[in-house]
Amino acid sequence: MPLYLIPSPIGNLADITYRAVDTLQRADVILCEDTRTSSFLLKHYNIQKPLTPYHAHNEHRVTPHLIDQLVAGKTFALITDAGTPGISDPGFLLIRECLRNNIKVECLPGATAFVPALVQSGLTSNRFTFEGFLPLKKGRQTMLKELATEYRTIVLYESPHRLVKTLKELVVYLGEGRQAAVCRELTKMFEETNRNTLQNLAEYYEKHPPKGEIVIVIEGRPGKPLKHVEAEEEGD
């Protein structure tokens, strides 16, 4: 009765593990964020299993029924449209309820967009904070103010039609000279990583409207917080 969390490719269909394909083939049911999107991937690997929609609009309603089926002995695999379930995608609610009901949960390693974006950004990657999507309205200003005080490298997700607005807001709160990278269409044919200051990136994408999924990686606040300086001095 386990629940398997299966990372799915973020673009290139070859970016799926042998273990993920094998697990999907052995599952009784595959839970999909969008069955149309997942069908394309599953057909590519000749995986023929019953599909059940599981997404942000129905997860509260269907989770109790899924728990009943897992307790009864069924094996479920959860995939999203791209990346790892639970990372800015549905999954947390079902995982929490499985653990409350002593149902085994196993997450396979695999694709997620922020890791390659962070590594190839050229910015410090040993300490970072992943914030996913910024709030659209309520809490957005508060979050931007918090990010302005963050010393670690910052990783955000953003949609193409909001990218310029977000970059301009980051300029206001973090400063126009802060280094950043905009990673677009990762693993796909037109993959692009644009490294520059926040100000220059905002100006560039205002003239060149982007397409595709986007990850923004931003240099942390210059300098070191006092507690890190003290820790290093104690270690000398």
TALIN-V577633 format. One record per helix or strand of 2 or more residues. SS is the DSSP state (alpha for helix, beta for strand). FROM is the first residue (numbers start at 0). TO is the last residue. If there is no record, write none. Layout:
BEGIN
SS/FROM/TO + SS/FROM/TO
END
This chain:
BEGIN
beta/2/4 + alpha/17/25 + beta/28/31 + alpha/34/43 + beta/49/52 + alpha/58/70 + beta/75/78 + alpha/91/99 + beta/104/106 + alpha/112/119 + beta/127/132 + alpha/139/147 + beta/152/157 + alpha/159/173 + beta/178/183 + beta/191/196 + alpha/197/206 + beta/213/217 + alpha/225/234
END
